[in-house]
Amino acid sequence: MSHPLFDLSGRVALVTGAGGGFGGAISKGFAEAGADLLITDINAETLRATEEKVRPIGHRVAPAVGDITDPQSIRAIFERLDQEYGRIDVLVTCAGPAWTTKPEDLSLDDLERTLKSLGIGKFYCCQEAGRRMLAQGRGSIINIGSIAGVTALGRGHIAYGMGMAAIVEMTRELSTEWSGRGVRANVILPAQVPNDNNKLNERMRVDPILRATFLRGIPMGRLGRSEDIVGPAIFLASDASSWVTGIVLPMDGGNLAKNAGGSHPGMPGETANL
Ligand SMILES: NC(=O)c1ccc[n+]([C@@H]2O[C@H](COP(=O)([O-])OP(=O)(O)OC[C@H]3O[C@@H](n4cnc5c(N)ncnc54)[C@H](O)[C@@H]3O)[C@@H](O)[C@H]2O)c1
């Protein structure tokens, strides 16, 4: 039996990017913990697939196709939420498309639309949710960022890193402004988590050095799985984290704890035996 502090029964959660790896896993995990859901994604087909996985669990689930880079579309998603539930207890912002390449080749258009997606789109979702949560006097916002928001990845991730850094700082500001009025805000930073959409497996097949590069940074010795985010998300959504706000929570197999010059047992190519 699970501990009651992790029980989400009677809570309403809105999950963006719900057709994707993290959004799909979190939607299913939240429903299993008892939550009712508004799931949203730009892709109607993958959104339907998540809805089909979640509905048999037995709680309410309402799908809304929408684009989190378009303020009008975000407003429509929240109007749907108001009609369906009239409240929101948890927001999880998984959707965050990015367009990026090496700094010397990056076009300002790609930089702008990445910052618009990661910075402005996520902010507007937080603002719409936050206004409702402040009126209720309670709520939990969980932003999905990336380790790229606090450390540089290289390999053409400059726009992505700039956008992800904005998510980290936005979360700290929201926590500082809103937690005294009952609204907590936290951010999870995943490291590399292959799934069908992000083509990481395919990229590692084409370039085997890439897998070794990733694993050199992960003391736990494996890449992530989308399901790895479910526990941290339920913790942050639930009363189990009632005095936890403003945190930047790595979900990275130990990546951020390790200095780039460090080594760990089992690291590919590791020869030092000190
Ligand atoms: N998987 C990883 O390795 C990893 C690591 C760190 C951070 N992240 C970040 O976490 C977030 C989610 O990652 P994921 O692995 O679940 O990705 P994913 O590609 O599996 O899922 C993202 C979902 O967002 C949807 N989406 C894309 N553009 C949208 C838009 N404009 N409006 C609404 N929905 C849109 C997609 O249709 C997709 O279903 C992304 O921002 C990603 O950059 C992922």
The ligand as a Tripos MOL2 file, in Angstrom:
@<TRIPOS>MOLECULE
LIG
   44    48     1     0     0
SMALL
NO_CHARGES

@<TRIPOS>ATOM
      1 N1         14.2770   12.9050  -23.1480 N.am      1 LIG1
      2 C1         15.3850   13.5360  -22.7940 C.2       1 LIG1
      3 O1         16.5090   13.0220  -22.9500 O.2       1 LIG1
      4 C2         15.3000   14.8970  -22.1610 C.ar      1 LIG1
      5 C3         16.3370   15.3030  -21.3280 C.ar      1 LIG1
      6 C4         16.2800   16.5670  -20.7480 C.ar      1 LIG1
      7 C5         15.2220   17.4010  -21.0180 C.ar      1 LIG1
      8 N2         14.2260   16.9790  -21.8540 N.ar      1 LIG1
      9 C6         13.1520   17.9190  -22.1330 C.3       1 LIG1
     10 O2         11.9520   17.4690  -21.5290 O.3       1 LIG1
     11 C7         10.8340   17.8430  -22.3490 C.3       1 LIG1
     12 C8         10.0320   16.6050  -22.7050 C.3       1 LIG1
     13 O3         10.9220   15.6230  -23.1830 O.3       1 LIG1
     14 P1         10.4080   14.2110  -23.7510 P.3       1 LIG1
     15 O4         11.5760   13.3200  -23.7560 O.co2     1 LIG1
     16 O5          9.1580   13.7940  -23.0770 O.co2     1 LIG1
     17 O6         10.1050   14.6570  -25.2510 O.3       1 LIG1
     18 P2          9.0900   14.0390  -26.2990 P.3       1 LIG1
     19 O7          9.5290   14.5250  -27.6230 O.co2     1 LIG1
     20 O8          8.9350   12.5720  -26.0870 O.co2     1 LIG1
     21 O9          7.7080   14.7070  -25.9080 O.3       1 LIG1
     22 C9          7.4370   16.0540  -26.1340 C.3       1 LIG1
     23 C10         5.9680   16.1950  -26.4660 C.3       1 LIG1
     24 O10         5.6910   17.5700  -26.6450 O.3       1 LIG1
     25 C11         4.8410   17.7080  -27.7690 C.3       1 LIG1
     26 N3          5.0270   19.0380  -28.3490 N.ar      1 LIG1
     27 C12         6.0080   19.4490  -29.1970 C.ar      1 LIG1
     28 N4          5.8110   20.7180  -29.5570 N.ar      1 LIG1
     29 C13         4.6910   21.1280  -28.9100 C.ar      1 LIG1
     30 C14         3.9850   22.3510  -28.8810 C.ar      1 LIG1
     31 N5          4.3870   23.4260  -29.5780 N.pl3     1 LIG1
     32 N6          2.8550   22.4220  -28.1360 N.ar      1 LIG1
     33 C15         2.4270   21.3530  -27.4420 C.ar      1 LIG1
     34 N7          3.0540   20.1630  -27.4290 N.ar      1 LIG1
     35 C16         4.1800   20.0650  -28.1540 C.ar      1 LIG1
     36 C17         5.2640   16.6020  -28.7260 C.3       1 LIG1
     37 O11         4.2250   16.3050  -29.6400 O.3       1 LIG1
     38 C18         5.5940   15.4710  -27.7700 C.3       1 LIG1
     39 O12         4.4820   14.6280  -27.5470 O.3       1 LIG1
     40 C19        11.4240   18.5490  -23.5740 C.3       1 LIG1
     41 O13        11.4300   19.9280  -23.3760 O.3       1 LIG1
     42 C20        12.8610   18.0280  -23.6060 C.3       1 LIG1
     43 O14        13.7410   18.9120  -24.2350 O.3       1 LIG1
     44 C21        14.2400   15.7460  -22.4310 C.ar      1 LIG1
@<TRIPOS>BOND
     1     1     2 1
     2     2     3 2
     3     2     4 1
     4     4     5 ar
     5     4    44 ar
     6     5     6 ar
     7     6     7 ar
     8     7     8 ar
     9     8     9 1
    10     8    44 ar
    11     9    10 1
    12     9    42 1
    13    10    11 1
    14    11    12 1
    15    11    40 1
    16    12    13 1
    17    13    14 1
    18    14    15 2
    19    14    16 1
    20    14    17 1
    21    17    18 1
    22    18    19 2
    23    18    20 1
    24    18    21 1
    25    21    22 1
    26    22    23 1
    27    23    24 1
    28    23    38 1
    29    24    25 1
    30    25    26 1
    31    25    36 1
    32    26    27 ar
    33    26    35 ar
    34    27    28 ar
    35    28    29 ar
    36    29    30 ar
    37    29    35 ar
    38    30    31 1
    39    30    32 ar
    40    32    33 ar
    41    33    34 ar
    42    34    35 ar
    43    36    37 1
    44    36    38 1
    45    38    39 1
    46    40    41 1
    47    40    42 1
    48    42    43 1
@<TRIPOS>SUBSTRUCTURE
     1 LIG1         1 GROUP 0 **** ****
